Amino acid sequence: MAFASLTAQTNSEIKVQPLVNRHLLVVGQTGSGKTTSVLALLSELQKENQTVIVLDPTGEYAKLPNTVTYRLGENAYLASDQLGVDELMAVMNLGWGPKLRTKLAQAILDLRIARHLRKKDGIFKRQAELINDYQRDLQRLASWMKDYQFAKLSEQLIQEFVVPYADQRADFTYLGQELAQGQLQQNWDEIITLATRIAQPEFRKLFDYDPHPGTFKVELNYLFKQFTSQASEHRTLVIDLSLLREYPHSQEVLISTLLKRILTLRLASDAKFPVRLVIDEAHRYLPKEADLATNGIFQIAREGRKAHLTLILTTQSPLDLAPRLRSQFANCLLHRLTDPEEARSLNLPPKVASNQLTVGEGWLHSDEDEWQEIQVQLPTWWTKQDK
């Protein structure tokens, strides 16, 4: 397979397969040609029936032809019950301590009991609830009974502050009899923050808890299962995450979570065909050194190849990547850099580090070849589309 839109200075075509068989880092300043390179690369991968999943935080890849595009909030959503309590807190940007985190986990559990065992979509009222009855419900709550009424989560959280009376009326055979007013007041700001986030349009659309008769939406985990279990034909899956454009931290957590889901699916699957994962403008979402172990980008970079997953990641500077993450990329397509420290981080030879590149020019390095100067051009379909 050759990369017709990417050529060496000798006018020879660049072979793509060696580039994508290992993780590929596309790096350079804004406007230097990163997006052009990725678009040209994706065009060639489509010709060869390569399965590609693009996580698109800005919505810029909608123009790519032969794609299956799903936009969060329009025709795709993420089920809240697919997130652990820590992931949910992170996506909703809730920086809570361990005590309130425990109560949130309990609130989710109680809403599951309300829906699946008590057969109601309202909250689970802990007042006058016998502990023995509650324990029986916990034993009956099966692992598949995961979904709950997310819109009621802040109301349910209030119920988690129910305690026995503080005087001789206390009956400890019940979960509680009254609200702990002092504790509730201490945590009221956090509860209101949760209620506010739940009411925001972006999160209502993300978790899809408003009725929409006649409009069908697909859950993201289902999409990933389909695309990672059977090879596609001339098609690329684009997940448009621009719904959360104003919430970069939520996008960061969501990208990490989705990549971990893909890795889990592939490790549990017998499928052997390669899947290429594209993350554009990754400098906005990359983990810090201390957070690497739990981050989906790093987990794919470190473990993805044994599941036949490889990353194509674009960023403005190699310094955006923590050193342990940067070391996982065997291949690099380099556009314009200006900081000498950036060149040192990539161990660039003098001829590469000192070269002043124009838009569309670059240097390419793979584990099979030395650094070579290249020229990138937009695919013909993109040029025709813009006319």
C-alpha positions as CSV (number, residue, x, y, z in Angstrom):
1,M,0.0,0.0,0.0
2,A,1.4,3.4,-0.9
3,F,0.5,6.8,0.4
4,A,-0.3,8.7,-2.9
5,S,-0.8,12.1,-1.1
6,L,2.5,11.8,0.8
7,T,5.7,11.6,-1.1
8,A,9.4,11.8,-0.3
9,Q,11.5,14.6,-1.8
10,T,12.7,11.9,-4.3
11,N,9.1,11.8,-5.6
12,S,8.8,8.2,-4.4
13,E,5.5,7.3,-2.6
14,I,5.6,6.6,1.1
15,K,4.3,3.2,2.1
16,V,1.6,3.5,4.7
17,Q,1.5,0.1,6.3
18,P,4.8,0.4,8.2
19,L,3.5,3.8,9.6
20,V,0.3,2.4,11.1
21,N,1.5,-1.0,12.2
22,R,3.1,0.9,15.1
23,H,1.8,4.0,17.0
24,L,2.2,7.1,14.9
25,L,2.7,10.6,16.3
26,V,1.9,13.5,14.0
27,V,3.3,16.7,15.5
28,G,3.6,20.3,14.6
29,Q,2.4,23.8,15.2
30,T,-1.1,25.0,14.2
31,G,-1.4,25.3,10.4
32,S,1.8,23.3,9.7
33,G,-0.1,20.4,8.0
34,K,-1.1,17.9,10.7
35,T,-4.7,17.7,9.7
36,T,-3.7,17.4,6.0
37,S,-1.5,14.5,6.8
38,V,-4.1,12.7,8.8
39,L,-6.8,13.2,6.1
40,A,-4.5,11.9,3.4
41,L,-3.6,8.9,5.6
42,L,-7.2,8.1,6.3
43,S,-8.1,8.3,2.7
44,E,-5.5,5.7,1.9
45,L,-6.6,3.5,4.8
46,Q,-10.1,3.5,3.4
47,K,-8.9,2.3,0.0
48,E,-7.4,-0.7,1.7
49,N,-10.5,-1.6,3.9
50,Q,-8.7,-0.7,7.1
51,T,-10.9,-0.3,10.1
52,V,-10.5,3.2,11.6
53,I,-12.2,4.9,14.5
54,V,-11.7,8.7,14.8
55,L,-12.4,10.4,18.1
56,D,-13.1,13.9,16.9
57,P,-13.4,16.6,19.6
58,T,-14.0,19.4,17.2
59,G,-16.3,17.9,14.5
60,E,-13.8,18.6,11.7
61,Y,-13.8,15.1,10.3
62,A,-17.4,15.1,9.1
63,K,-16.2,15.9,5.6
64,L,-14.4,12.7,5.3
65,P,-16.2,10.5,2.7
66,N,-17.3,6.9,3.2
67,T,-17.6,7.4,6.9
68,V,-20.2,6.4,9.5
69,T,-20.5,9.5,11.6
70,Y,-22.1,9.6,15.0
71,R,-22.6,12.9,16.9
72,L,-23.0,12.9,20.6
73,G,-26.4,14.4,21.4
74,E,-27.8,13.9,17.9
75,N,-27.7,10.2,16.9
76,A,-25.4,8.8,19.7
77,Y,-25.2,8.9,23.4
78,L,-23.3,7.3,26.3
79,A,-25.3,5.4,28.9
80,S,-24.5,6.7,32.4
81,D,-24.6,3.1,33.7
82,Q,-21.6,2.3,31.6
83,L,-19.5,4.6,33.8
84,G,-18.1,3.8,37.2
85,V,-18.7,6.3,39.9
86,D,-15.2,7.8,39.5
87,E,-15.6,8.1,35.7
88,L,-19.0,9.7,36.2
89,M,-17.6,12.2,38.6
90,A,-14.7,13.0,36.3
91,V,-16.9,13.4,33.2
92,M,-19.2,15.8,35.1
93,N,-16.2,17.6,36.6
94,L,-17.1,16.8,40.2
95,G,-14.0,17.1,42.4
96,W,-15.6,15.5,45.5
97,G,-13.8,13.9,48.4
98,P,-14.2,10.2,49.4
99,K,-17.2,10.6,51.7
100,L,-19.4,12.3,49.2
101,R,-18.1,9.9,46.5
102,T,-19.3,7.0,48.7
103,K,-22.7,8.6,49.0
104,L,-22.9,9.1,45.2
105,A,-22.1,5.4,44.7
106,Q,-24.8,4.5,47.2
107,A,-27.3,6.8,45.5
108,I,-26.7,5.0,42.2
109,L,-27.2,1.7,43.9
110,D,-30.5,2.9,45.5
111,L,-31.8,4.2,42.1
112,R,-31.1,0.7,40.6
113,I,-33.1,-0.9,43.4
114,A,-36.0,1.6,42.8
115,R,-36.1,0.8,39.1
116,H,-35.5,-2.9,39.0
117,L,-36.9,-4.2,42.3
118,R,-39.4,-1.6,43.4
119,K,-40.6,-1.1,39.8
120,K,-40.7,2.7,40.0
121,D,-38.7,5.5,38.3
122,G,-38.8,7.8,41.4
123,I,-36.3,8.0,44.1
124,F,-35.7,5.3,46.8
125,K,-36.8,6.7,50.1
126,R,-34.6,5.5,52.9
127,Q,-36.8,6.8,55.8
128,A,-38.6,4.0,57.6
129,E,-36.9,1.4,55.3
130,L,-36.1,-1.7,57.4
131,I,-32.5,-2.7,57.1
132,N,-33.4,-6.4,56.6
133,D,-35.6,-5.5,53.7
134,Y,-32.9,-3.4,52.2
135,Q,-30.3,-6.2,52.6
136,R,-32.7,-8.6,50.8
137,D,-32.9,-6.2,47.9
138,L,-29.2,-5.9,47.7
139,Q,-28.9,-9.7,47.4
140,R,-31.6,-9.7,44.7
141,L,-30.0,-6.9,42.7
142,A,-28.4,-8.7,39.7
143,S,-25.3,-7.4,37.9
144,W,-27.4,-6.9,34.7
145,M,-29.7,-4.5,36.5
146,K,-27.4,-1.6,35.8
147,D,-29.5,1.1,34.4
148,Y,-31.1,3.8,36.6
149,Q,-32.9,7.1,36.3
150,F,-29.9,9.4,36.0
151,A,-32.1,12.6,36.1
152,K,-33.0,11.7,39.7
153,L,-29.5,11.4,40.9
154,S,-29.2,14.7,42.8
155,E,-32.6,14.0,44.5
156,Q,-31.5,10.5,45.5
157,L,-28.2,11.9,46.9
158,I,-30.2,13.9,49.4
159,Q,-31.8,10.6,50.6
160,E,-28.3,9.3,51.4
161,F,-28.2,11.7,54.3
162,V,-31.1,10.0,56.1
163,V,-30.0,8.8,59.6
164,P,-31.8,7.6,62.8
165,Y,-33.2,10.1,65.2
166,A,-30.5,11.6,67.4
167,D,-32.6,11.0,70.6
168,Q,-34.4,8.1,72.4
169,R,-36.8,7.7,69.4
170,A,-33.9,6.3,67.3
171,D,-34.8,2.8,65.9
172,F,-31.7,1.1,64.5
173,T,-33.6,-1.5,62.7
174,Y,-34.3,1.1,60.0
175,L,-31.9,2.8,57.6
176,G,-32.9,6.1,59.0
177,Q,-35.8,8.3,60.1
178,E,-34.7,11.9,59.4
179,L,-32.4,13.9,57.3
180,A,-29.1,14.8,58.9
181,Q,-29.6,18.6,58.5
182,G,-26.1,19.6,59.5
183,Q,-24.4,17.1,57.1
184,L,-26.8,18.0,54.3
185,Q,-26.0,21.8,54.7
186,Q,-22.3,21.1,54.7
187,N,-22.6,19.3,51.3
188,W,-25.4,21.5,49.8
189,D,-23.2,23.3,47.4
190,E,-21.9,20.0,45.9
191,I,-25.5,18.7,45.7
192,I,-26.7,21.8,43.9
193,T,-23.7,21.6,41.5
194,L,-24.7,18.0,40.6
195,A,-28.3,19.1,40.1
196,T,-27.1,22.0,37.9
197,R,-24.8,19.7,35.8
198,I,-27.7,17.2,35.3
199,A,-29.9,20.0,34.0
200,Q,-27.4,21.4,31.5
201,P,-28.3,20.6,27.9
202,E,-24.9,19.1,27.0
203,F,-25.1,16.5,29.7
204,R,-28.8,15.8,29.1
205,K,-27.8,15.0,25.5
206,L,-24.7,13.1,26.4
207,F,-26.6,10.7,28.7
208,D,-29.8,10.8,26.7
209,Y,-32.3,10.9,29.5
210,D,-34.9,13.2,27.8
211,P,-37.6,11.5,25.8
212,H,-37.4,11.9,22.0
213,P,-40.2,10.1,20.2
214,G,-39.3,9.1,16.7
215,T,-35.6,9.9,17.1
216,F,-33.3,6.9,17.3
217,K,-29.9,7.2,19.0
218,V,-27.2,4.5,19.3
219,E,-25.2,3.9,22.5
220,L,-21.5,4.3,22.0
221,N,-20.4,1.0,23.5
222,Y,-22.7,-0.8,21.0
223,L,-21.0,1.0,18.1
224,F,-17.5,0.1,19.4
225,K,-18.5,-3.5,19.8
226,Q,-19.7,-3.6,16.2
227,F,-16.7,-1.9,14.7
228,T,-14.1,-3.8,16.7
229,S,-15.6,-7.3,16.2
230,Q,-16.0,-7.3,12.4
231,A,-13.9,-5.6,9.7
232,S,-15.5,-2.7,7.9
233,E,-15.5,-2.1,4.1
234,H,-14.2,1.2,2.9
235,R,-15.7,2.9,5.9
236,T,-14.4,4.9,8.9
237,L,-16.3,5.4,12.2
238,V,-16.2,9.0,13.3
239,I,-17.4,9.9,16.8
240,D,-18.1,13.6,16.9
241,L,-17.5,14.8,20.5
242,S,-18.0,18.5,19.8
243,L,-21.1,18.5,22.1
244,L,-18.6,18.9,25.0
245,R,-16.4,21.5,23.2
246,E,-16.9,23.9,26.1
247,Y,-16.0,21.2,28.7
248,P,-12.4,20.2,27.8
249,H,-12.0,18.3,31.0
250,S,-15.1,16.3,30.3
251,Q,-13.8,15.6,26.8
252,E,-10.5,14.4,28.2
253,V,-12.2,12.0,30.6
254,L,-14.6,10.8,27.9
255,I,-11.8,10.1,25.4
256,S,-9.9,8.2,28.1
257,T,-13.0,6.2,29.0
258,L,-14.0,5.4,25.4
259,L,-10.4,4.1,24.6
260,K,-10.5,1.9,27.7
261,R,-13.8,0.5,26.5
262,I,-12.3,-0.3,23.1
263,L,-9.3,-1.9,24.6
264,T,-11.4,-4.1,26.9
265,L,-13.6,-5.2,24.0
266,R,-10.6,-6.2,21.9
267,L,-8.8,-8.0,24.6
268,A,-12.0,-10.1,25.2
269,S,-12.5,-10.7,21.5
270,D,-11.1,-13.3,19.1
271,A,-10.9,-10.6,16.3
272,K,-7.4,-10.2,14.9
273,F,-7.9,-7.6,12.2
274,P,-6.2,-4.3,13.0
275,V,-8.1,-1.2,14.2
276,R,-6.5,2.2,13.9
277,L,-7.6,4.8,16.5
278,V,-7.2,8.5,15.6
279,I,-7.2,11.3,18.2
280,D,-6.9,14.8,16.7
281,E,-5.6,17.8,18.7
282,A,-4.6,15.5,21.5
283,H,-2.6,18.2,23.3
284,R,-5.9,19.3,24.8
285,Y,-6.6,15.9,26.4
286,L,-3.3,14.3,27.2
287,P,-2.7,13.0,30.7
288,K,-0.1,14.2,33.1
289,E,2.7,11.9,34.2
290,A,1.0,11.2,37.5
291,D,-2.3,10.2,35.8
292,L,-0.8,7.9,33.1
293,A,-1.7,4.5,34.6
294,T,-5.4,5.1,34.6
295,N,-5.6,7.0,31.3
296,G,-7.0,5.3,28.2
297,I,-4.6,6.9,25.8
298,F,-1.6,5.5,27.7
299,Q,-3.3,2.1,28.1
300,I,-3.8,1.9,24.4
301,A,-0.2,3.1,23.7
302,R,1.2,0.5,26.1
303,E,-1.1,-2.5,25.6
304,G,-3.0,-1.8,22.4
305,R,-0.7,-3.7,20.0
306,K,-1.4,-7.1,21.6
307,A,-5.1,-6.4,20.8
308,H,-4.2,-5.2,17.3
309,L,-4.9,-1.6,18.1
310,T,-2.7,1.3,17.0
311,L,-2.9,5.0,17.7
312,I,-2.6,7.9,15.2
313,L,-2.3,10.9,17.5
314,T,-1.8,14.5,16.5
315,T,-0.5,17.2,18.8
316,Q,1.2,20.6,18.6
317,S,4.4,19.7,20.5
318,P,6.1,16.5,21.5
319,L,6.5,18.1,24.9
320,D,2.7,17.8,25.3
321,L,3.3,14.1,25.9
322,A,4.6,12.8,29.2
323,P,8.0,11.1,28.5
324,R,6.6,7.6,29.3
325,L,3.8,8.1,26.8
326,R,6.1,9.7,24.1
327,S,8.4,6.7,24.2
328,Q,5.5,4.4,23.1
329,F,5.4,6.0,19.6
330,A,7.8,4.3,17.3
331,N,6.8,6.3,14.2
332,C,6.7,10.1,13.9
333,L,5.5,12.5,11.2
334,L,7.0,15.8,12.0
335,H,5.9,19.2,10.8
336,R,7.1,22.6,11.8
337,L,8.6,23.0,15.3
338,T,10.4,26.1,16.8
339,D,11.5,25.2,20.3
340,P,15.0,23.5,20.5
341,E,13.7,21.5,23.5
342,E,11.1,19.9,21.2
343,A,13.8,18.7,18.9
344,R,15.8,17.3,21.8
345,S,12.8,15.4,23.1
346,L,12.5,13.6,19.8
347,N,16.3,13.0,19.5
348,L,16.2,14.7,16.1
349,P,19.4,14.6,14.0
350,P,20.8,18.1,13.1
351,K,19.5,18.0,9.6
352,V,16.0,17.6,10.8
353,A,16.2,19.9,13.9
354,S,17.6,22.8,11.9
355,N,15.3,22.6,8.9
356,Q,12.7,25.4,8.4
357,L,9.6,23.7,7.0
358,T,6.8,25.4,5.2
359,V,3.1,24.3,5.3
360,G,2.7,20.7,4.0
361,E,6.4,19.8,4.3
362,G,7.6,17.5,7.0
363,W,10.0,14.8,8.1
364,L,9.0,11.2,8.5
365,H,10.5,8.5,10.7
366,S,9.4,4.9,11.2
367,D,11.0,2.0,12.9
368,E,11.9,0.7,9.4
369,D,13.4,3.9,7.9
370,E,15.6,6.8,8.8
371,W,14.3,10.4,8.8
372,Q,13.3,11.4,5.3
373,E,11.9,14.7,4.1
374,I,8.3,14.5,2.7
375,Q,5.6,16.5,1.1
376,V,1.9,16.1,2.0
377,Q,-1.0,17.0,-0.2
378,L,-4.7,17.0,0.5
379,P,-6.6,14.0,-1.1
380,T,-8.3,14.8,-4.4
381,W,-11.8,14.3,-2.9
382,W,-11.1,17.1,-0.4
383,T,-9.9,19.5,-3.1
384,K,-12.9,18.8,-5.2
385,Q,-15.2,19.3,-2.2
386,D,-13.9,22.7,-1.5
387,K,-14.4,24.0,-5.1
